[in-house]
């Protein structure tokens, strides 16, 4: 017999599926308008991701049973973030992708995100008497994943990993005073490290965020073209394939980093609003599902995965409209890319898993 809690949870899962279905339809329509090759490739990625999603839900395992695999998960995750440094191809000064032939590539760090959350949840769900030592160990474990990302360099993905860790630490039993003082003390250190270690193009992105018109044909070009795309869409959009910014290729990375700007140009203010509402509804339902979880390890894992999906969505949308610096992070379920989509679907499956 189904309990009231299980009935509510299944109702929430159906609502998430409805929101996700709407986002899927919008994204595929956008790819059809941008280029049919993106439509068919992304459809294949959705099929592969759906198979993995269903396998995770069908395979019988309990979350506590994953604890014994934690060391192997940690090694696998670190291997994935180090892999591009060893075998990655350099694109625009960054080694983030592993190329398979001349057409296909994948980004290992995307697949490492759910693994990182699993590994860290195992560690944070343990109890430790010496809180200072426990905090040092936590920072060290996070650094094992973040430092290789900074070396690629991939600052955007590194920030995502730090955000995942931050969310999980806040919701763990860790003393909040230590976290607060470490955060306040870490701010000047981060600023100092950023001054000396950020690449020139990363510094240019920050300056461009503050004033995109300082270099309209260089560092500010992407953001200005994105804003033009939004403006040209007006209330109802210019229609699929009719937007000047996307059709004439003024808008860079129109199917990945700036897919939200393509949405604004194609479907206008109305389309953008409906997609934002779909995401808000999706995350509200996922939030409620996560807080049904009573087991500490599973709760930390799920809250970390939810934080990852939410953070990338906010950052991806924010950078398209000039509210946040351009980072190159894909918007979950909307942007083109197999690695990001499969990572998002794995995370969603783990959140659904009972």
Steps between C-alpha positions, in 0.01 A plus 500: 500500500626844409560736790396865488865604476560271204189626321613861545849415380370326188280800431806725524694270264221532242510879534877497448451281191243748361734797552792308351285395203418862425869602521590206273249607234620863508867401478443263209300765315789741547750246364275440199504874428873540563607192301339161449827318570480629860139380523581140404822480704333635812211260451753215504653641819153513657440137405835389649440709812148360540635144487756578774229683698268197492783258583582697815135493604457128422820365655431401860743655745484701820691823550687371809634217283681760285716604796729198454567613141598852609880463451449364147254782422753756622777355285268485196392863550855629538604301192223667299605856593869421439435324166477820287838616632654178366311437178275803441504712190563873544207718394524877555786452743325242717531120521152388605394253233608155386456472124370182336578528132454834327131554584427378852636596842402464863574700814611266783446764769125498429480128575712555813240728664258229625799281594645787703168545683487125579856497627463813714164387643669182626768702676272769649247247631766361736553636850836635616600618847781728386300754300803702389672192360175396334473845338859481371430156351184633333683795342775265381252260337321785322837638384586163340214564256519879468875550442513291175203703372684826570803365315299423183396791555124463557405752766124467442494125566733542799252746652220245447696236694565751779130590508399131521740456792376818668134394483578154637715639782229750602236226520733257680552484876822696467531796747383809313739733686804331345340520156415869542844604622669295229281667238575851629869423526506340156362804314826703504699186417278430197534862381879481536524166318268627228723802442809286444362177352198591286569481128489825303175405326338423839599843634364653178165325558468657844586846368258448211223402741546834677510693170431297182539810281868542589591245229191447280686312225714294737427379852158671508384367163323185623301675772398792277382265224304304761328818619421596139345154446275545804398847388418394145269226630269755664173356636427198280832432328605498137424132443717192457784558257404864438711673763774712346746437784472121480431458127785731393734360770557830681414324827790267599439157652129546429422134577714460815612794715250746353202273444295721734562798270391286203184423696435870555547584134288210372212503754526846653415613851204260514713194418774600746242554775339159445837323510598682821167399657562137393842505668360662817231234519752223432735614778217559746381141451856363521554695824193335652614155382846549656352590838302176510837325536576397860829308459792747560728377221221496241376844609845658467545338158163621374535854635843523334363382165206739524741783578707410193201505264358820650833687503583422138153606391525835680854568379420390142197729478668785689803517272275512191329818620805670649419445868800268549842465330522269199618160625419251225278286723215315323142539622384153614252332261497804266852546360642272232752238613499133586734507802302771680163342419599152616651644821176691566284192438720286728461764771123507449479119522695499828265766642199284402656180634340366818 
